[in-house]
């Protein structure tokens, strides 16, 4: 009863406190993640999640990103094959390192002192980029064997290495190996060592590709109007969703200049999950105002007064903001 007496005695103070708490939780909402990962839908420690992780780690099985290059006139022409090669190299070489990583490494440089200063300075010399991947890996291995290094620095180096090398392997017509057998030997050759220029060279490449059953539908469509670039993530999607989203954004930026006359599409489980998460966010942004307007209309028809609209609506909005803010603070995603 004392609680209610306080509210009735100090209504302005009560409302001010509620507004302050609401503003605090509203400040947290931008940090709220939207996730459609299956692991987020099941309780932590569920047998299905544990078995899935065990199998993935046992067989080092990570998700693949598919870059589909389509040409209605056929892919066996110099222009399309050139784009396949350029895209393959670009996917191999891109990274998702951020300016924040540079600043964080500079801060660690100051904190660790002379012991690691020279190696960190080598990485920072021309800005963090994919060329620093080997240096970061060596620094991580050295720090791992140093008992004085904090776990936070090791975790930072691991994440930095993943951002510099988010892709562990890329397969396409320009990088795949062709295994053939004769009575006397097994041969491994690259089907496309260079971009074919003449009709005879293009016909020979098509013959080589379609003579290997593993390439048909696995790398090239049966009608020869499409081919795939398969990129394997260097991490497990469910464990590093933030990096997966950044990879998706980087690929979306990378692909558009190569469209025309080819059609280039991004697919695969990581891409579908990121697309779905983006659509979930977009749908919430569109549907929330519609739902609020519908509620306001229904409450006005029911109560015939503005108080009957805004007071219940304010209670609902405050509860919603507190809930979403608390989820963001606790690191719980919206599923």
SERO-4910 file (N, C-alpha, C, O; in steps of 0.05 Angstrom, whole numbers):
BEGIN
 pado doro    nc1    nc2    nc3   cac1   cac2   cac3    cc1    cc2    cc3    oc1    oc2    oc3
  Unk    A     17    -24      0      0      0      0     17     25      0     10     46    -12
  Unk    A     40     24     13     58     47     14     67     55    -14     70     79    -20
  Unk    A     71     35    -31     79     41    -58     58     57    -73     64     76    -87
  Unk    A     33     49    -70     11     63    -83      7     91    -72      0    110    -86
  Unk    A     10     94    -45      8    120    -33     29    139    -43     24    163    -47
  Unk    A     53    128    -47     75    145    -58     68    155    -86     72    178    -93
  Unk    A     57    137   -102     49    144   -130     28    166   -130     30    186   -144
  Unk    A      8    163   -113    -14    183   -111     -5    209    -99    -15    230   -106
  Unk    A     14    208    -81     24    232    -68     43    248    -85     44    272    -84
  Unk    A     59    233   -101     79    246   -118     76    238   -147     93    224   -158
  Unk    A     54    245   -160     49    236   -187     70    247   -207     78    232   -225
  Unk    A     78    272   -204     98    283   -223    125    270   -220    138    264   -240
  Unk    A    132    264   -195    158    250   -191    157    222   -203    176    213   -215
  Unk    A    134    209   -199    131    182   -210    132    181   -240    146    165   -252
  Unk    A    118    200   -252    119    202   -282    147    208   -292    156    197   -312
  Unk    A    160    226   -278    188    234   -286    207    210   -284    223    206   -302
  Unk    A    204    194   -263    221    170   -260    216    150   -282    234    138   -294
  Unk    A    190    147   -288    182    128   -310    193    137   -336    203    121   -352
  Unk    A    192    164   -341    203    174   -366    233    170   -368    244    164   -389
  Unk    A    247    175   -346    276    171   -345    284    142   -351    302    136   -367
  Unk    A    270    124   -337    275     95   -342    269     87   -371    283     72   -383
  Unk    A    247     99   -381    240     93   -409    260    103   -429    267     90   -448
  Unk    A    270    127   -424    291    138   -441    317    121   -439    330    117   -460
  Unk    A    323    111   -416    346     94   -412    344     69   -429    362     61   -444
  Unk    A    320     55   -427    316     31   -443    315     37   -473    324     21   -489
  Unk    A    303     59   -480    301     67   -508    329     71   -520    334     65   -543
  Unk    A    348     81   -504    376     85   -512    389     58   -519    408     58   -535
  Unk    A    380     37   -506    392     10   -511    381     -4   -536    394    -21   -547
  Unk    A    358      4   -545    344    -10   -567    361    -12   -592    360    -33   -605
  Unk    A    375      9   -601    391      6   -625    411    -18   -624    420    -27   -645
  Unk    A    418    -27   -600    437    -50   -598    422    -77   -600    435    -98   -600
  Unk    A    396    -76   -602    381   -101   -604    386   -116   -630    383   -104   -651
  Unk    A    393   -141   -628    397   -157   -652    372   -172   -661    355   -179   -644
  Unk    A    369   -175   -687    347   -191   -697    359   -216   -709    377   -215   -726
  Unk    A    350   -239   -700    362   -265   -708    340   -285   -715    320   -287   -701
  Unk    A    345   -299   -737    327   -321   -744    341   -348   -743    333   -367   -755
  Unk    A    364   -348   -728    379   -373   -725    362   -393   -710    349   -387   -690
  Unk    A    364   -418   -719    348   -439   -706    358   -443   -677    342   -449   -659
  Unk    A    384   -439   -672    394   -443   -645    382   -423   -625    382   -429   -601
  Unk    A    373   -400   -635    361   -380   -618    332   -387   -611    321   -377   -591
  Unk    A    320   -405   -627    292   -412   -622    289   -435   -602    267   -439   -592
  Unk    A    311   -449   -597    310   -472   -579    324   -464   -553    341   -447   -553
  Unk    A    317   -478   -531    330   -471   -505    360   -477   -506    368   -495   -520
  Unk    A    375   -462   -492    404   -466   -491    410   -494   -480    399   -502   -459
  Unk    A    427   -508   -493    434   -535   -485    415   -557   -495    416   -580   -487
  Unk    A    397   -549   -514    379   -569   -525    395   -590   -540    414   -583   -554
  Unk    A    387   -615   -538    402   -637   -552    406   -633   -582    427   -639   -592
  Unk    A    386   -621   -595    389   -617   -624    411   -597   -630    426   -601   -650
  Unk    A    413   -576   -614    434   -556   -618    462   -568   -613    481   -564   -628
  Unk    A    464   -583   -591    489   -595   -583    499   -614   -605    522   -614   -612
  Unk    A    481   -631   -615    488   -650   -636    496   -636   -661    515   -645   -675
  Unk    A    482   -615   -668    489   -600   -692    517   -588   -690    532   -590   -709
  Unk    A    523   -576   -667    550   -565   -663    572   -586   -663    593   -582   -675
  Unk    A    566   -609   -651    586   -631   -650    592   -641   -678    615   -645   -684
  Unk    A    572   -644   -694    576   -654   -722    592   -634   -738    610   -641   -753
  Unk    A    584   -608   -736    598   -587   -751    627   -586   -743    644   -584   -761
  Unk    A    633   -587   -717    661   -585   -708    676   -610   -715    700   -609   -722
  Unk    A    663   -633   -713    677   -659   -719    686   -660   -748    708   -670   -754
  Unk    A    669   -651   -766    675   -652   -794    683   -625   -806    686   -622   -831
  Unk    A    688   -606   -789    696   -579   -798    677   -569   -820    686   -558   -840
  Unk    A    651   -572   -815    631   -565   -835    620   -537   -830    608   -532   -810
  Unk    A    626   -519   -849    617   -492   -846    599   -485   -870    601   -498   -891
  Unk    A    583   -464   -867    564   -457   -888    578   -446   -912    599   -434   -911
  Unk    A    564   -449   -935    575   -439   -960    558   -416   -970    534   -415   -967
  Unk    A    571   -396   -982    558   -374   -996    560   -380  -1026    582   -387  -1036
  Unk    A    538   -379  -1039    537   -384  -1068    534   -358  -1083    515   -343  -1079
  Unk    A    552   -354  -1102    550   -331  -1120    543   -343  -1148    560   -355  -1160
  Unk    A    519   -339  -1156    510   -350  -1182    514   -329  -1204    504   -307  -1203
  Unk    A    529   -337  -1225    533   -320  -1248    517   -332  -1271    523   -354  -1281
  Unk    A    497   -318  -1281    478   -327  -1301    481   -311  -1327    483   -286  -1326
  Unk    A    480   -324  -1349    480   -311  -1375    462   -327  -1394    468   -350  -1400
  Unk    A    441   -314  -1402    421   -328  -1419    433   -338  -1445    422   -357  -1457
  Unk    A    454   -326  -1454    467   -334  -1479    488   -355  -1474    500   -365  -1494
  Unk    A    493   -363  -1450    513   -383  -1444    537   -371  -1430    545   -348  -1436
  Unk    A    549   -386  -1412    572   -375  -1396    599   -379  -1410    619   -367  -1403
  Unk    A    599   -396  -1431    625   -402  -1444    631   -381  -1465    631   -387  -1489
  Unk    A    637   -357  -1455    647   -336  -1471    667   -320  -1455    666   -321  -1430
  Unk    A    686   -307  -1468    708   -294  -1454    699   -274  -1433    711   -272  -1412
  Unk    A    678   -258  -1440    669   -238  -1421    659   -249  -1395    666   -240  -1374
  Unk    A    642   -269  -1396    630   -281  -1372    652   -296  -1356    653   -293  -1331
  Unk    A    669   -311  -1370    690   -325  -1356    710   -306  -1342    721   -312  -1321
  Unk    A    715   -283  -1355    732   -263  -1343    720   -253  -1317    734   -249  -1297
  Unk    A    693   -248  -1317    680   -239  -1293    681   -261  -1271    684   -254  -1247
  Unk    A    678   -286  -1278    680   -307  -1259    708   -307  -1246    710   -310  -1221
  Unk    A    728   -304  -1261    755   -303  -1250    759   -279  -1232    771   -281  -1211
  Unk    A    750   -255  -1241    754   -231  -1225    738   -233  -1199    748   -225  -1178
  Unk    A    714   -243  -1201    697   -246  -1176    710   -266  -1157    709   -262  -1133
  Unk    A    720   -288  -1168    733   -308  -1151    756   -295  -1136    759   -299  -1112
  Unk    A    773   -280  -1150    796   -267  -1137    786   -246  -1116    798   -244  -1095
  Unk    A    765   -232  -1123    755   -211  -1105    743   -223  -1080    747   -212  -1058
  Unk    A    729   -246  -1082    718   -259  -1059    740   -270  -1041    739   -268  -1016
  Unk    A    762   -280  -1053    785   -289  -1038    797   -267  -1022    806   -271   -999
  Unk    A    799   -243  -1034    815   -222  -1023    801   -202  -1006    814   -185   -993
  Unk    A    774   -203  -1005    761   -182   -989    761   -188   -959    762   -212   -951
  Unk    A    759   -168   -943    757   -171   -914    736   -152   -904    726   -135   -918
  Unk    A    729   -156   -878    709   -139   -866    721   -125   -841    706   -119   -822
  Unk    A    747   -120   -842    760   -105   -820    749    -76   -820    743    -65   -841
  Unk    A    746    -65   -796    733    -39   -792    753    -19   -780    773    -27   -769
  Unk    A    747      7   -783    764     27   -770    766     23   -740    786     29   -727
  Unk    A    744     12   -728    744      7   -699    766    -13   -692    777    -12   -670
  Unk    A    771    -33   -710    792    -53   -704    819    -39   -703    836    -46   -687
  Unk    A    824    -20   -721    849     -5   -721    852      9   -694    874      8   -682
  Unk    A    831     23   -685    833     38   -660    836     20   -636    851     26   -618
  Unk    A    823     -3   -637    825    -22   -615    853    -34   -613    864    -37   -591
  Unk    A    865    -40   -636    893    -51   -636    912    -29   -627    932    -36   -613
  Unk    A    908     -4   -634    925     17   -624    923     19   -593    943     24   -580
  Unk    A    898     16   -583    895     16   -554    910     -7   -540    922     -3   -519
  Unk    A    908    -31   -552    922    -54   -541    953    -49   -543    968    -58   -525
  Unk    A    962    -36   -564    990    -29   -567   1000    -13   -543   1021    -18   -532
  Unk    A    984      7   -535    991     23   -512    990      7   -486   1006     12   -468
  Unk    A    971    -10   -485    967    -25   -460    988    -47   -455    997    -51   -433
  Unk    A    996    -60   -477   1015    -83   -474   1044    -74   -471   1060    -88   -460
  Unk    A   1050    -51   -482   1078    -41   -479   1097    -53   -499   1089    -62   -521
  Unk    A   1123    -54   -492   1144    -60   -511   1144    -89   -520   1153    -96   -542
  Unk    A   1133   -107   -504   1134   -136   -511   1123   -142   -538   1134   -159   -552
  Unk    A   1101   -129   -546   1088   -135   -571   1087   -111   -590   1074   -111   -611
  Unk    A   1101    -90   -582   1098    -64   -596   1107    -66   -625   1093    -56   -643
  Unk    A   1130    -79   -630   1141    -80   -657   1122    -95   -676   1118    -87   -698
  Unk    A   1112   -118   -666   1094   -134   -683   1067   -119   -688   1057   -121   -710
  Unk    A   1057   -106   -668   1032    -91   -672   1037    -68   -691   1019    -62   -707
  Unk    A   1060    -54   -688   1065    -32   -706   1068    -40   -735   1060    -25   -753
  Unk    A   1078    -65   -740   1079    -75   -767   1051    -78   -779   1047    -72   -802
  Unk    A   1032    -86   -762   1005    -89   -772    992    -62   -777    977    -59   -796
  Unk    A    998    -43   -759    985    -17   -761    998      1   -782    987     22   -789
  Unk    A   1022     -6   -792   1038     12   -808   1022     24   -831   1023     48   -835
  Unk    A   1008      8   -847    994     19   -870    964     14   -867    949     12   -887
  Unk    A    954     13   -842    926      8   -838    920    -22   -839    933    -37   -854
  Unk    A    901    -31   -823    895    -60   -823    881    -68   -849    861    -56   -856
  Unk    A    892    -87   -863    881    -98   -887    887   -127   -890    901   -139   -872
  Unk    A    877   -140   -911    880   -169   -913    909   -177   -915    916   -200   -908
  Unk    A    927   -159   -923    956   -166   -924    967   -171   -897    989   -183   -894
  Unk    A    953   -162   -876    963   -165   -848    953   -192   -836    958   -197   -813
  Unk    A    939   -208   -852    928   -232   -841    949   -250   -828    945   -260   -806
  Unk    A    971   -254   -842    992   -272   -832   1004   -260   -806   1010   -275   -788
  Unk    A   1008   -234   -805   1020   -222   -781   1001   -225   -757   1010   -230   -735
  Unk    A    975   -221   -762    956   -224   -741    955   -253   -731    954   -259   -707
  Unk    A    956   -272   -750    956   -301   -742    981   -307   -725    979   -320   -705
  Unk    A   1004   -298   -734   1029   -303   -719   1028   -290   -691   1037   -301   -671
  Unk    A   1017   -266   -690   1015   -252   -664    996   -267   -646   1001   -269   -622
  Unk    A    975   -277   -657    956   -293   -641    969   -318   -630    965   -325   -606
  Unk    A    984   -332   -646    997   -356   -637   1018   -350   -615   1020   -365   -596
  Unk    A   1032   -328   -619   1052   -321   -598   1038   -313   -572   1047   -321   -551
  Unk    A   1017   -297   -574   1003   -288   -550    990   -312   -536    987   -312   -511
  Unk    A    981   -332   -551    968   -355   -539    987   -370   -521    978   -383   -501
  Unk    A   1013   -369   -527   1033   -383   -510   1044   -366   -488   1062   -374   -473
  Unk    A   1034   -342   -485   1043   -323   -465   1022   -323   -442   1000   -313   -446
  Unk    A   1030   -333   -419   1011   -335   -396   1004   -307   -385    984   -305   -370
  Unk    A   1019   -286   -392   1013   -260   -381    992   -245   -398    982   -224   -390
  Unk    A    985   -255   -422    966   -242   -439    938   -247   -430    931   -270   -424
  Unk    A    922   -227   -431    894   -229   -421    877   -244   -442    883   -241   -466
  Unk    A    857   -259   -434    839   -272   -452    825   -252   -471    818   -259   -493
  Unk    A    821   -227   -462    807   -207   -478    823   -201   -503    812   -197   -525
  Unk    A    850   -199   -500    867   -194   -523    867   -217   -543    867   -213   -567
  Unk    A    868   -241   -532    866   -265   -550    840   -266   -565    839   -272   -589
  Unk    A    818   -259   -551    792   -259   -564    791   -238   -586    779   -242   -607
  Unk    A    803   -214   -580    804   -193   -600    819   -202   -625    811   -197   -647
  Unk    A    843   -215   -621    859   -223   -643    844   -245   -660    846   -245   -685
  Unk    A    829   -262   -647    814   -283   -661    793   -270   -679    790   -277   -702
  Unk    A    779   -250   -668    758   -237   -683    770   -220   -706    759   -219   -728
  Unk    A    793   -208   -700    807   -192   -721    816   -210   -744    813   -203   -767
  Unk    A    826   -233   -737    835   -252   -758    811   -261   -775    813   -264   -799
  Unk    A    788   -266   -762    764   -274   -777    755   -251   -795    746   -256   -818
  Unk    A    756   -227   -786    748   -204   -802    767   -200   -826    758   -192   -848
  Unk    A    792   -206   -822    811   -204   -844    808   -227   -864    813   -223   -888
  Unk    A    800   -250   -854    797   -274   -871    770   -287   -866    769   -309   -855
  Unk    A    748   -274   -874    722   -287   -869    716   -310   -887    698   -326   -882
  Unk    A    732   -313   -909    727   -335   -927    751   -354   -926    774   -346   -928
  Unk    A    746   -381   -922    767   -400   -920    774   -414   -946    796   -424   -949
  Unk    A    755   -415   -964    760   -429   -990    740   -419  -1011    718   -412  -1005
  Unk    A    749   -419  -1036    732   -410  -1058    736   -429  -1081    758   -435  -1089
  Unk    A    714   -439  -1092    714   -457  -1115    698   -444  -1137    676   -434  -1134
  Unk    A    710   -445  -1161    696   -435  -1185    711   -447  -1209    730   -462  -1206
  Unk    A    701   -441  -1233    714   -451  -1257    744   -443  -1258    760   -456  -1271
  Unk    A    750   -420  -1246    777   -410  -1248    795   -421  -1226    820   -416  -1227
  Unk    A    784   -435  -1207    801   -445  -1185    799   -475  -1179    816   -486  -1165
  Unk    A    778   -488  -1190    774   -516  -1184    794   -533  -1199    805   -525  -1219
  Unk    A    799   -557  -1188    817   -576  -1200    801   -598  -1213    781   -607  -1202
  Unk    A    810   -607  -1236    796   -628  -1252    812   -654  -1249    834   -656  -1259
  Unk    A    799   -674  -1237    812   -700  -1233    803   -719  -1255    780   -724  -1258
  Unk    A    822   -729  -1270    817   -748  -1292    834   -773  -1288    855   -771  -1275
  Unk    A    825   -795  -1299    839   -820  -1296    843   -833  -1323    826   -832  -1340
  Unk    A    866   -846  -1326    872   -862  -1349    879   -890  -1339    878   -895  -1314
  Unk    A    887   -908  -1357    895   -935  -1348    920   -935  -1331    925   -953  -1316
  Unk    A    936   -913  -1333    961   -913  -1320    965   -892  -1299    984   -893  -1283
  Unk    A    947   -872  -1298    952   -851  -1279    927   -835  -1273    907   -836  -1287
  Unk    A    929   -820  -1251    909   -800  -1243    921   -773  -1249    944   -767  -1241
  Unk    A    906   -755  -1262    916   -729  -1268    899   -707  -1255    874   -710  -1254
  Unk    A    912   -687  -1245    898   -664  -1233    906   -640  -1249    929   -631  -1248
  Unk    A    887   -628  -1263    892   -604  -1279    872   -583  -1273    850   -588  -1264
  Unk    A    879   -558  -1278    860   -536  -1276    846   -534  -1303    858   -531  -1324
  Unk    A    819   -536  -1302    804   -535  -1328    807   -508  -1342    805   -506  -1366
  Unk    A    812   -486  -1326    814   -460  -1339    839   -446  -1327    836   -430  -1308
  Unk    A    862   -451  -1338    886   -438  -1328    888   -409  -1337    900   -392  -1324
  Unk    A    875   -403  -1360    874   -376  -1370    847   -372  -1384    834   -392  -1391
  Unk    A    839   -347  -1388    813   -342  -1401    815   -350  -1430    831   -340  -1445
  Unk    A    798   -369  -1439    798   -377  -1467    790   -353  -1485    772   -337  -1477
  Unk    A    802   -350  -1508    797   -328  -1525    785   -336  -1552    768   -322  -1563
  Unk    A    793   -359  -1562    783   -368  -1588    759   -387  -1584    755   -398  -1562
  Unk    A    744   -391  -1606    721   -409  -1605    730   -438  -1598    717   -452  -1584
  Unk    A    753   -445  -1609    764   -472  -1604    771   -476  -1574    765   -497  -1563
  Unk    A    782   -456  -1562    790   -457  -1534    765   -458  -1516    764   -472  -1496
  Unk    A    744   -442  -1523    719   -442  -1508    705   -469  -1511    694   -479  -1491
  Unk    A    706   -481  -1535    693   -507  -1539    708   -529  -1523    696   -547  -1512
  Unk    A    735   -526  -1522    751   -546  -1507    745   -544  -1477    743   -565  -1464
  Unk    A    742   -520  -1467    735   -516  -1439    708   -528  -1432    704   -542  -1412
  Unk    A    688   -523  -1450    661   -534  -1446    663   -565  -1446    649   -578  -1430
  Unk    A    678   -576  -1464    681   -605  -1466    693   -616  -1440    684   -637  -1430
  Unk    A    714   -602  -1430    727   -611  -1405    707   -611  -1382    706   -629  -1366
  Unk    A    692   -589  -1380    673   -586  -1357    652   -607  -1358    646   -619  -1338
  Unk    A    640   -611  -1382    617   -630  -1384    626   -659  -1385    609   -677  -1385
  Unk    A    652   -664  -1386    661   -691  -1385    665   -701  -1356    670   -724  -1351
  Unk    A    663   -682  -1337    666   -688  -1309    639   -685  -1295    628   -663  -1293
  Unk    A    627   -708  -1286    600   -707  -1275    599   -690  -1250    577   -680  -1243
  Unk    A    621   -687  -1236    621   -671  -1211    616   -641  -1217    607   -627  -1200
  Unk    A    623   -632  -1241    620   -604  -1248    591   -598  -1256    581   -576  -1252
  Unk    A    577   -618  -1268    550   -613  -1278    531   -611  -1255    530   -628  -1238
  Unk    A    516   -589  -1255    497   -581  -1234    511   -574  -1208    499   -560  -1191
  Unk    A    536   -583  -1203    550   -576  -1179    565   -550  -1182    568   -535  -1163
  Unk    A    574   -544  -1207    589   -520  -1212    578   -505  -1237    579   -480  -1239
  Unk    A    567   -520  -1256    556   -509  -1280    529   -521  -1285    525   -545  -1282
  Unk    A    510   -505  -1294    483   -515  -1299    483   -532  -1324    501   -530  -1342
  Unk    A    464   -550  -1327    463   -569  -1349    460   -555  -1376    470   -565  -1396
  Unk    A    446   -532  -1376    443   -517  -1401    465   -497  -1406    464   -481  -1425
  Unk    A    485   -497  -1389    509   -480  -1392    502   -450  -1391    517   -434  -1403
  Unk    A    480   -443  -1378    474   -414  -1376    481   -403  -1348    476   -379  -1343
  Unk    A    491   -420  -1331    498   -410  -1304    522   -425  -1292    526   -448  -1299
  Unk    A    536   -412  -1275    558   -424  -1260    559   -413  -1232    549   -391  -1227
  Unk    A    571   -428  -1214    572   -420  -1186    601   -413  -1178    620   -425  -1187
  Unk    A    602   -394  -1160    626   -389  -1144    619   -397  -1115    602   -384  -1103
  Unk    A    632   -417  -1105    626   -427  -1078    646   -417  -1058    670   -422  -1061
  Unk    A    637   -402  -1039    655   -390  -1018    648   -402   -991    625   -399   -982
  Unk    A    667   -414   -978    663   -426   -952    671   -406   -931    693   -395   -931
  Unk    A    653   -402   -911    659   -384   -889    682   -395   -872    684   -420   -869
  Unk    A    698   -378   -861    720   -387   -843    711   -391   -815    727   -396   -797
  Unk    A    685   -388   -810    674   -390   -783    647   -403   -784    635   -406   -805
  Unk    A    637   -410   -761    610   -422   -759    589   -399   -757    591   -382   -739
  Unk    A    571   -400   -775    552   -378   -778    538   -371   -752    537   -347   -744
  Unk    A    528   -391   -738    513   -386   -713    530   -374   -691    520   -361   -673
  Unk    A    557   -378   -692    574   -368   -671    583   -339   -676    592   -326   -657
  Unk    A    582   -330   -701    592   -303   -708    572   -290   -727    579   -284   -750
  Unk    A    548   -287   -718    527   -276   -735    534   -248   -744    528   -240   -767
  Unk    A    546   -232   -727    553   -204   -734    572   -203   -758    569   -187   -776
  Unk    A    592   -221   -758    611   -221   -780    597   -231   -805    603   -221   -827
  Unk    A    579   -250   -803    565   -261   -826    549   -238   -839    548   -237   -864
  Unk    A    536   -221   -823    521   -199   -834    540   -179   -849    533   -169   -870
  Unk    A    563   -175   -837    582   -157   -850    593   -169   -877    597   -154   -896
  Unk    A    597   -195   -877    605   -208   -902    583   -205   -923    589   -199   -946
  Unk    A    558   -209   -915    536   -205   -933    535   -177   -945    532   -174   -969
  Unk    A    539   -157   -928    539   -129   -938    562   -124   -957    559   -110   -977
  Unk    A    585   -135   -950    609   -132   -967    604   -144   -994    612   -133  -1015
  Unk    A    593   -168   -995    587   -182  -1020    566   -167  -1037    568   -165  -1061
  Unk    A    546   -156  -1023    526   -140  -1037    538   -116  -1050    529   -107  -1071
  Unk    A    558   -104  -1038    573    -81  -1049    591    -90  -1072    595    -75  -1091
  Unk    A    602   -114  -1069    622   -124  -1089    609   -131  -1115    621   -127  -1137
  Unk    A    585   -143  -1114    573   -156  -1138    562   -137  -1159    566   -142  -1183
  Unk    A    548   -115  -1152    533    -99  -1172    549    -90  -1196    538    -91  -1218
  Unk    A    575    -82  -1194    589    -73  -1218    592    -94  -1240    597    -88  -1263
  Unk    A    589   -120  -1232    592   -141  -1251    566   -151  -1264    566   -169  -1281
  Unk    A    544   -139  -1256    518   -146  -1268    515   -131  -1294    520   -107  -1295
  Unk    A    506   -143  -1314    503   -133  -1341    526   -143  -1358    549   -135  -1354
  Unk    A    521   -159  -1378    494   -170  -1384    488   -194  -1367    466   -205  -1368
  Unk    A    507   -203  -1350    502   -226  -1333    483   -218  -1310    481   -195  -1302
  Unk    A    469   -238  -1299    454   -236  -1275    469   -250  -1253    476   -273  -1255
  Unk    A    475   -235  -1231    491   -247  -1209    474   -247  -1184    462   -227  -1176
  Unk    A    472   -271  -1172    455   -274  -1148    471   -285  -1125    490   -300  -1129
  Unk    A    464   -277  -1101    476   -288  -1076    456   -307  -1064    433   -301  -1061
  Unk    A    466   -330  -1056    449   -351  -1044    465   -366  -1023    488   -359  -1017
  Unk    A    453   -386  -1012    465   -402   -990    452   -396   -964    439   -376   -960
  Unk    A    456   -414   -945    443   -412   -918    450   -385   -905    432   -372   -894
  Unk    A    475   -376   -904    481   -351   -891    467   -327   -904    456   -310   -890
  Unk    A    466   -327   -931    453   -305   -944    423   -305   -939    411   -284   -935
  Unk    A    410   -329   -940    382   -331   -935    375   -321   -906    356   -307   -902
  Unk    A    392   -329   -887    387   -321   -859    390   -291   -856    374   -278   -842
  Unk    A    410   -279   -869    414   -250   -867    391   -236   -881    380   -216   -871
  Unk    A    383   -245   -905    360   -233   -919    335   -234   -901    321   -214   -898
  Unk    A    331   -257   -888    307   -260   -871    308   -241   -848    288   -229   -841
  Unk    A    331   -238   -835    334   -220   -813    329   -191   -822    316   -176   -808
  Unk    A    339   -184   -846    334   -157   -856    304   -152   -861    294   -131   -856
  Unk    A    291   -173   -873    263   -170   -878    247   -168   -852    227   -154   -851
  Unk    A    255   -183   -832    242   -181   -806    243   -153   -795    223   -142   -785
  Unk    A    267   -141   -796    269   -113   -787    253    -94   -803    240    -76   -792
  Unk    A    252    -98   -830    236    -81   -847    207    -83   -842    192    -64   -841
  Unk    A    198   -109   -838    169   -113   -832    161   -101   -806    139    -89   -804
  Unk    A    179   -102   -786    172    -90   -760    169    -60   -763    151    -48   -751
  Unk    A    187    -48   -778    186    -19   -782    161    -10   -797    150     11   -792
  Unk    A    151    -27   -815    127    -20   -830    102    -26   -814     82    -11   -815
  Unk    A    102    -49   -800     77    -59   -788     72    -44   -761     48    -41   -754
  Unk    A     93    -36   -747     89    -23   -721     71      1   -723     52      3   -707
  Unk    A     76     20   -741     58     44   -743     30     36   -750     11     48   -740
  Unk    A     27     16   -767      0      7   -775    -15     -4   -752    -39      2   -748
  Unk    A     -1    -21   -736    -14    -32   -712    -22    -11   -692    -44    -12   -681
  Unk    A     -4      9   -688    -10     31   -669    -34     47   -679    -52     54   -662
  Unk    A    -36     53   -704    -58     68   -715    -84     52   -712   -105     63   -706
  Unk    A    -83     26   -717   -106      9   -714   -116      8   -685   -140     10   -680
  Unk    A    -97      6   -667   -104      6   -638   -117     32   -630   -136     33   -615
  Unk    A   -105     54   -639   -116     80   -633   -145     83   -643   -162     94   -629
  Unk    A   -150     74   -667   -177     76   -679   -196     59   -663   -219     68   -657
  Unk    A   -188     35   -656   -207     17   -642   -212     28   -614   -235     27   -605
  Unk    A   -192     38   -600   -196     48   -573   -213     74   -574   -229     78   -555
  Unk    A   -210     90   -594   -226    114   -596   -255    107   -601   -273    119   -589
  Unk    A   -260     87   -618   -287     79   -623   -300     67   -598   -324     69   -593
  Unk    A   -283     54   -581   -293     41   -557   -298     61   -534   -318     59   -520
  Unk    A   -280     80   -530   -281     98   -508   -292    126   -515   -303    140   -497
  Unk    A   -290    134   -540   -300    160   -549   -287    183   -535   -299    204   -532
  Unk    A   -262    180   -526   -248    202   -514   -218    197   -518   -209    174   -520
  Unk    A   -203    219   -519   -174    217   -524   -159    204   -501   -139    190   -505
  Unk    A   -169    209   -476   -156    196   -453   -157    166   -455   -138    151   -448
  Unk    A   -180    156   -465   -183    127   -468   -165    115   -490   -162     91   -492
  Unk    A   -153    133   -506   -135    124   -527   -106    125   -517    -91    105   -518
  Unk    A    -98    148   -508    -69    153   -503    -59    141   -477    -36    133   -475
  Unk    A    -76    140   -456    -67    128   -431    -61     98   -434    -39     89   -427
  Unk    A    -80     81   -444    -73     53   -449    -50     49   -468    -33     32   -465
  Unk    A    -50     66   -489    -28     64   -509     -1     71   -497     19     58   -504
  Unk    A      0     91   -480     25     98   -467     35     75   -450     59     69   -449
  Unk    A     17     61   -436     25     38   -419     37     16   -436     58      5   -430
  Unk    A     24     11   -459     34    -10   -477     62     -2   -489     80    -19   -489
  Unk    A     65     23   -497     90     31   -509    113     31   -489    135     22   -495
  Unk    A    107     40   -464    128     40   -443    136     11   -438    160      5   -435
  Unk    A    117     -7   -435    123    -35   -430    140    -47   -453    159    -62   -448
  Unk    A    133    -40   -478    147    -50   -501    176    -40   -502    195    -55   -507
  Unk    A    179    -13   -496    206     -2   -496    223    -14   -474    247    -21   -478
  Unk    A    212    -18   -450    227    -31   -428    235    -60   -436    257    -68   -431
  Unk    A    217    -74   -448    223   -102   -456    245   -103   -477    264   -119   -473
  Unk    A    243    -88   -498    263    -88   -519    290    -78   -509    311    -89   -516
  Unk    A    289    -57   -492    314    -47   -481    328    -67   -463    352    -70   -464
  Unk    A    312    -81   -447    323   -102   -429    335   -125   -446    356   -135   -439
  Unk    A    322   -132   -468    333   -153   -485    360   -145   -497    378   -161   -498
  Unk    A    361   -120   -505    386   -109   -516    408   -110   -495    431   -117   -501
  Unk    A    402   -101   -471    422   -100   -450    432   -128   -443    456   -132   -437
  Unk    A    414   -148   -443    421   -175   -436    433   -191   -459    441   -214   -456
  Unk    A    434   -178   -483    446   -192   -506    427   -213   -518    436   -230   -533
  Unk    A    402   -211   -512    382   -230   -523    371   -219   -549    361   -197   -550
  Unk    A    372   -235   -571    363   -225   -597    332   -227   -599    320   -242   -584
  Unk    A    321   -212   -617    293   -215   -624    291   -237   -645    303   -235   -666
  Unk    A    275   -257   -640    273   -280   -658    245   -281   -671    240   -299   -687
***
